[in-house]
Amino acid sequence: MQDHIAKLVSSALDNFDTPGQSVASLVRQAARIASLRKDYTAQYRFQIELLDVQAGAVKTDPTIESINNNLMTLLGVEGAQEQVLKAFEAYRLGRKVGKGDNIDVVPVSQLDINLARIQSVYDEDSVQDKGSTYYAFEAAKAADQGQAKLLSMIQHHTEILERIRQDVHSYLVLVEANLHTGKPSSSVFERGLEYVRSALAEHAPAALEKFTAAEARLAAGTPEDLSQALTSTRRMIRDLADALYPATGETIVGDDKVSRVMDDDAYRNRLIQFAKEKLGKQLQGKVMGDALASYGKRITNLDSMASKGVHGDVTTAEAEQCVIWSFMLAADLLRLADGTAAEFASKEPAIP
């Protein structure tokens, strides 16, 4: 993954000044790179550039929702709020109009289009025949007045687009420098890693041992190591289940009327029951049902992917994805355990 990101960054920088390259295109490239690096603050900052903020798209965009959820998983609600405000402040500074607090919230793609149209009208509004007749003089005067207004609009759009463009360039250069110095992950993701390691050490030290082993196997990179990385993630999730909801052997009937045994082998059932009991303190009805369904799907998918470490060949991309998925799932469950999950907070990260 690091090599892939490095190629994307290098290509983006090499072609940054290519004639005809829109600022919107540069922003999309930066957002993709931020997503791959799990740099959710930067991804948020670039994603809102692409949205119609005035129409409320920030509150309905699924990508923004996913970013918010990831930030809350990694940093908790307060930490996520801090990063959202940081991203929005960078957006605000890039969109300032004049000396006041007003900002231009038109999507960056529309800014590109608007500038091209205004520039075209400006060029067409130039009167070539500035003869001595009264009508020629009046036409030239009107054209000059029209061009003056258009020039102000051109300057407005150009200034904003150049600020956004410079922000993208600065981000790409920073990412390139970090990759060259052996820092593939973002600081936000690293903070999340620190939380997971610390929380696992407190709640499930055996799971921490498996997670550390999975990271080491992933770094080694041989086919056998990649398979072992997947096996370690599966054992990590099982150890986490043993710590959070030890086997009782009892049978519990869920709201769906399905009976589930809480024995040693049924660690997936135990994790879902753990989440249900924790979420039941805050959520009810359909909201809790949707949350539990999400946990169930993630646990099942992760278990299915991890099983490939035993039954088939594993690619580097699959191993990386499995380790990251297990890490994010563990982070969510651990925040349920220590009461720092979004569901236990009075509010989710507010969107400015």
C-alpha positions in Angstrom: 0.0 0.0 0.0 2.8 2.4 0.8 4.3 1.9 -2.6 0.9 2.5 -4.2 0.4 5.7 -2.3 3.9 6.9 -3.2 3.2 6.4 -6.9 0.0 8.3 -6.6 1.7 11.2 -4.8 4.6 11.2 -7.3 2.2 11.2 -10.3 0.1 14.0 -8.8 3.1 16.2 -8.2 4.7 15.5 -11.5 1.5 16.4 -13.4 0.5 19.2 -11.0 1.2 22.1 -13.4 -0.1 20.3 -16.5 -2.1 22.7 -18.7 -5.8 22.2 -18.4 -5.6 20.4 -15.0 -8.6 21.6 -13.1 -8.3 22.4 -9.4 -11.2 20.0 -8.7 -9.2 17.2 -10.3 -6.3 18.0 -8.0 -8.6 18.0 -4.9 -10.0 14.6 -5.9 -6.5 13.2 -6.1 -5.6 14.6 -2.7 -8.8 13.2 -1.2 -8.0 9.8 -2.5 -4.5 9.8 -1.2 -5.7 11.0 2.2 -8.2 8.2 2.3 -5.6 5.6 1.5 -3.4 7.0 4.2 -6.3 6.9 6.7 -5.6 10.7 7.1 -9.2 11.4 7.8 -8.7 15.1 8.8 -7.2 15.9 5.4 -9.8 13.7 3.6 -12.5 15.7 5.4 -10.9 19.0 4.4 -10.7 18.0 0.7 -14.1 16.3 0.6 -16.0 19.4 1.6 -14.3 21.3 -1.2 -16.2 19.0 -3.6 -19.6 19.5 -1.9 -22.4 22.1 -2.1 -22.0 23.3 1.5 -24.8 25.9 1.2 -27.3 23.1 0.2 -26.3 21.1 3.3 -24.4 18.4 1.4 -21.9 18.1 4.3 -24.6 16.7 6.5 -25.9 14.2 4.0 -22.7 13.1 2.1 -22.0 9.4 2.9 -18.2 10.0 2.6 -18.3 12.7 5.3 -20.4 10.4 7.5 -17.8 7.6 7.0 -15.0 10.0 7.8 -16.8 11.2 11.0 -17.3 7.6 12.1 -13.7 6.7 11.5 -12.5 9.8 13.4 -14.8 8.9 16.4 -13.5 5.3 16.3 -9.8 6.4 16.3 -10.0 9.5 18.6 -13.3 9.4 20.5 -16.0 12.1 20.1 -14.1 15.0 21.5 -10.9 14.2 19.5 -13.1 13.7 16.3 -14.7 17.1 16.9 -11.3 18.7 17.2 -10.2 17.3 13.9 -13.5 18.3 12.1 -13.1 21.9 13.3 -9.5 21.9 12.2 -10.4 20.7 8.7 -13.3 23.2 8.4 -11.0 26.0 9.5 -8.6 25.2 6.7 -11.5 25.2 4.3 -12.8 28.5 5.7 -9.4 30.2 5.3 -9.1 29.0 1.7 -12.6 30.3 0.9 -12.4 33.8 2.5 -13.9 36.7 0.6 -12.5 40.1 1.4 -11.6 41.2 4.9 -14.7 40.0 6.6 -15.9 36.6 7.7 -17.8 35.8 4.5 -16.7 32.7 2.6 -17.5 31.4 -0.9 -19.0 27.9 -0.5 -19.5 27.0 -4.2 -18.1 23.5 -4.9 -14.6 23.7 -6.4 -15.7 22.0 -9.6 -18.3 24.8 -10.1 -15.6 27.4 -9.3 -13.5 26.0 -12.1 -16.5 26.1 -14.5 -17.5 29.6 -13.5 -14.0 31.0 -14.0 -13.7 29.5 -17.5 -17.1 31.0 -18.4 -16.3 34.5 -17.0 -12.9 34.5 -18.7 -14.6 33.6 -22.0 -17.2 36.5 -21.7 -14.4 38.9 -20.7 -12.4 38.0 -23.8 -15.5 38.3 -26.0 -16.4 41.7 -24.5 -13.4 43.4 -25.8 -14.3 45.8 -28.6 -11.7 45.8 -31.3 -13.1 48.8 -33.2 -12.5 51.9 -31.1 -13.3 54.3 -33.9 -14.0 58.0 -33.6 -17.7 57.8 -34.1 -20.0 58.4 -31.2 -21.5 54.9 -31.3 -18.1 53.3 -31.4 -17.0 55.4 -28.4 -20.1 54.4 -26.4 -19.7 50.8 -27.3 -16.1 50.8 -26.2 -17.1 52.6 -23.0 -19.8 50.0 -22.2 -17.4 47.2 -23.0 -14.8 48.6 -20.7 -17.3 48.9 -17.8 -18.4 45.4 -18.4 -14.9 44.1 -18.4 -14.1 45.9 -15.2 -16.9 44.0 -13.4 -15.9 40.8 -15.0 -12.3 41.4 -14.0 -13.3 41.7 -10.4 -15.1 38.3 -10.6 -12.1 36.7 -12.3 -9.8 37.9 -9.6 -12.3 36.6 -6.9 -12.4 33.1 -8.4 -8.7 33.0 -9.2 -7.7 33.9 -5.7 -9.8 31.2 -4.1 -8.8 28.5 -6.6 -5.1 29.4 -6.1 -5.5 29.0 -2.3 -7.1 25.6 -2.7 -4.5 24.6 -5.2 -1.7 25.6 -2.9 -3.2 23.7 0.0 -3.3 20.6 -2.2 0.3 21.0 -3.3 1.5 21.6 0.3 -0.3 18.4 1.4 1.2 16.3 -1.4 4.7 17.6 -0.7 4.2 16.8 3.1 2.9 13.3 2.3 5.9 12.7 0.0 8.3 13.8 2.7 6.7 11.6 5.3 6.8 8.6 3.0 10.5 9.2 2.3 11.2 9.3 6.1 9.3 6.1 6.8 6.0 7.6 8.0 3.3 6.0 5.9 0.4 6.5 8.2 -1.2 9.8 9.3 -0.8 11.2 12.8 -4.6 10.7 13.3 -4.2 7.0 12.5 -1.1 6.7 14.7 -3.1 8.2 17.6 -5.8 5.6 17.0 -3.1 2.9 17.1 -1.8 4.2 20.4 -5.3 4.1 21.9 -6.0 0.5 20.7 -2.6 -0.7 22.0 -3.2 0.9 25.4 -6.8 -0.3 25.6 -5.9 -3.8 24.6 -3.2 -3.8 27.2 -5.8 -2.9 29.8 -8.7 -5.0 28.7 -7.3 -7.9 26.6 -3.5 -8.3 26.8 -3.7 -11.6 24.9 -5.4 -9.8 22.0 -2.7 -7.2 22.0 -0.1 -9.9 21.6 -1.9 -11.3 18.5 -2.3 -7.8 17.1 1.4 -7.1 17.5 2.2 -10.4 15.8 -0.1 -9.5 12.9 1.6 -6.2 12.4 5.0 -7.9 12.4 3.9 -10.6 9.9 2.5 -8.0 7.7 5.7 -6.0 7.7 7.7 -9.2 6.9 5.7 -9.6 3.7 6.4 -13.2 2.6 3.4 -15.3 1.4 3.7 -17.4 4.6 3.9 -14.3 6.8 0.8 -12.8 5.1 -1.2 -15.9 5.8 0.0 -15.8 9.4 -1.0 -12.2 9.7 -4.6 -13.1 8.8 -4.5 -16.0 11.3 -3.2 -13.7 14.0 -6.1 -11.2 13.4 -8.6 -13.9 13.8 -7.1 -15.0 17.0 -6.9 -11.4 18.1 -10.7 -11.0 17.7 -11.3 -14.2 19.5 -9.1 -13.2 22.4 -10.9 -9.8 22.5 -14.2 -11.7 22.8 -12.9 -13.8 25.6 -11.9 -10.6 27.5 -15.0 -8.6 26.8 -17.6 -11.3 27.0 -16.2 -14.6 28.4 -18.0 -17.8 27.4 -20.9 -18.7 29.7 -22.5 -21.6 27.8 -25.9 -20.1 28.1 -28.3 -19.7 25.1 -29.7 -16.2 24.5 -32.7 -15.5 22.3 -32.2 -12.3 20.4 -34.8 -9.8 19.3 -34.9 -11.6 16.0 -36.1 -14.7 17.9 -32.9 -16.5 17.0 -31.2 -18.6 19.7 -27.5 -18.1 20.1 -25.1 -20.1 22.3 -22.5 -18.2 24.2 -20.0 -21.0 24.3 -16.2 -20.9 23.7 -16.4 -21.4 20.0 -19.1 -18.9 19.3 -16.9 -15.8 19.8 -18.8 -13.9 17.1 -22.1 -14.4 19.0 -20.4 -13.2 22.2 -19.0 -10.0 20.6 -22.4 -9.1 19.2 -24.1 -9.8 22.6 -21.5 -7.6 24.3 -22.3 -4.8 21.9 -26.0 -5.3 22.4 -25.7 -5.1 26.2 -23.5 -2.0 26.0 -25.6 -0.2 23.3 -28.8 -1.1 25.1 -27.9 1.5 27.7 -28.2 4.3 25.1 -30.0 3.0 22.0 -33.4 1.4 21.4 -35.4 0.1 18.6 -34.3 0.4 15.0 -31.3 2.5 15.8 -29.8 -0.2 18.0 -30.9 -2.9 15.5 -29.0 -1.1 12.7 -25.9 -0.7 14.9 -25.9 -4.4 15.9 -26.5 -5.5 12.3 -23.4 -3.4 11.3 -21.3 -5.0 14.0 -22.5 -8.5 13.0 -21.7 -7.9 9.3 -18.3 -6.5 10.1 -17.4 -9.4 12.4 -18.6 -12.0 9.9 -16.8 -10.4 7.0 -13.6 -10.1 9.0 -13.8 -13.7 10.1 -14.4 -14.8 6.5 -11.4 -12.9 5.3 -9.2 -14.1 8.1 -10.1 -17.7 7.3 -8.3 -17.3 4.0 -5.1 -17.3 5.9 -5.7 -21.0 6.5 -7.3 -22.1 3.3 -5.7 -20.1 0.5 -3.1 -17.7 -0.9 -3.1 -14.2 0.5 -2.2 -11.0 -1.3 -0.5 -8.1 0.4 -3.6 -5.9 -0.2 -5.8 -8.6 1.5 -3.5 -8.9 4.5 -3.3 -5.1 4.9 -7.1 -4.8 4.7 -7.7 -7.6 7.2 -5.3 -6.1 9.7 -6.8 -2.6 9.4 -10.4 -4.0 9.6 -9.5 -5.9 12.7 -7.9 -2.8 14.2 -10.9 -0.6 13.5 -13.3 -3.2 14.8 -11.3 -3.6 18.0 -11.2 0.2 18.4 -15.0 0.3 18.2 -15.5 -2.5 20.7 -12.9 -1.1 23.1 -14.6 2.3 23.1 -17.9 0.5 23.9 -16.0 -1.2 26.8 -14.5 2.0 28.3 -17.5 4.2 27.6 -15.9 6.5 25.0 -17.9 5.4 22.0 -20.0 7.9 20.2 -23.2 6.2 21.5 -22.2 7.1 25.1 -21.7 10.8 24.3 -24.3 13.5 24.4 -23.5 14.5 20.8 -21.6 13.4 17.7 -19.0 15.6 16.1 -20.9 18.7 15.0 -20.6 19.8 11.4 -19.8 23.5 11.3 
